[in-house]
Amino acid sequence: MKRKTIKGIAVTAVLAVFLMMAAGSGSSDSGSQKTIAEDSDSKAVEAASEENKEETAEKSGLPTIEEQVLIDQDGVKITAMGLEEDTIFGTGLKLLIENSTDKDLGIGCDALIVNNYMISDLFSAQVAAGKSSNETMNLSASALKAAGIDNIGQIEIYFKSYDSSSYETITKFDKVVIQTSDFPNMDTSPADEGKELVNQDGLRIVGKYVDEDSFWGAGILLYLENNTGKTISVTCSDVSINGFMINPIFASTLYDGKMAVDELTIFSSDLEENNITSVDEVELKFSVMDNDTYQSLFKTDSISFTTK
């Protein structure tokens, strides 16, 4: 398929699989992607940025970290042992988890942030009472690629423990920060190449491209940047493709000062039912909520864009 440009204006296992697949959709064949139109100045900046990233990637291999205790609280001790590379899952953070309580515990995380980008946080480990477990927290290769992360300089994790039987949260631990050997050269430039759709009250949303061959059907990849001073959740509503109403999936949680690259997923069943063979016209609204108070912050007017 030729490239087109856009212009103008507890979690269940099934859900976990969906989130993982959605996160990976940004790595599909570029031949199915419709990139977003930019002016010539933006394209020049993007070209320079990509050249710098390629040079950085060529120079750096897998970074290293010092062995360090991340958590030692309420009978839970978590030690970062190092980084490893997996041919399937990409970079992994090796963890030693020790449970000195008299309860079987689950260890998960509320947020995983790499180089200031929110990354899929599907990590979960089960550790029996009085036992230890070697675990690996995988940093999704496709998610890192979508965010333009070539060198991992900093990893932030919000760990939590929960009862293995009831899944009730026991402790939410303070944020831990791991700096790698690549931290001094960490690339913090935003992956915001594309068409700006929203710039309101500290939130930016940029449409990057439409992927017509994503895992679930089609997807619109979005760059989000949160400078609202709050942890927010962003969703969408009143979505139409080529004039037909559809029910896509999109929900993105961003901590303050952080970025994300997330996909608005369009199911193949919606496309087939409406005889949509190409995503040419899109219209939608975004809603923004305070993730802590659940208070609505704002809802955008209708946003439209077309493809060609």
C-alpha positions, 0 to 999 in steps of 0.5 A: 500500500502506498504511503499517504499523508494526513493533513489539516485540521485485578487486570485480565489476561485478555486485556493484557494481551490487547495492551501488549499488541496495541503497544506493538502496533507502531512497528508494523511495515511502513508501507501500510502507514500514512504519515502526517503532513508537516511544513518544510521547517518541521521536516528539516528539524525532523530530518536532523533529529533522525540523523542524530538518533541514528548516529547515537544508535551506532555508537551505543550498545546495551547500557549498563547499570549498577546493582542497586536496591530499589525497594526495601519496605514492608517485607519486600526487597527488590534489587536491580541486578542489571540489563539484558537483551532478548532477541524477542522481547528486547531490553529487560531489567533483571530483578531479584524480588525477596518476600520476607512476609508470611503472605504470598505476594504479587509484585506489579507496577502502576507506571514504567517510564523510560527517558520520560516516556510512559511505557507499557507496565504489564509486569507482574511477578508472584512470590510465595511467602518467605521466598525469592524470585528472579524476574525480568521486567521487559521494556517493550522494544516496539514501544521504545521504537515508537517513542524514538528511544535508541539509548535507554538513559533513565528508568522510573518505576512505581512498584506495588505489592498486592495479595496474590489471592484477592489481588487487593493492593497492599503497598504502593511504593514510592517511585524508584529511578535507575540511571544507566551508563547512557544517562549523560547522553540520553536523548530527551527530544520529543517524538512529536513529528506530525500534525498537532491536533491539540495544544490546550491547558498544558496538553499536546496531542500530535497525530503521527500516522495512520497504520492500516495494517495494525494487529486489530485492524487499523490504528492512529498513532498519537504523541501526547505530552502532559504539562498540566501539573496533574496525572491525567487520563486521555480518552476519545469520543464521537469518533467517525471514519469516512463519515461512519461512527465507530467504537475505537479503543483509546485510553492513555494515562500520563504522569505530569511532565511525561510523554507517551506514544499511544495508538487509537485502535480501530477494529477490523469489524468496524471497518468491514461493517461500514465497507471502509477499505481506506481511512481517509477522513477522521473526526473525533473529540478528546476528553481529559480527566484528573487521574487522581480525583476523576474530575473532568478537566476539559473536552476538546471541540470536534477535530477533523483531518483527512488523508490523501 
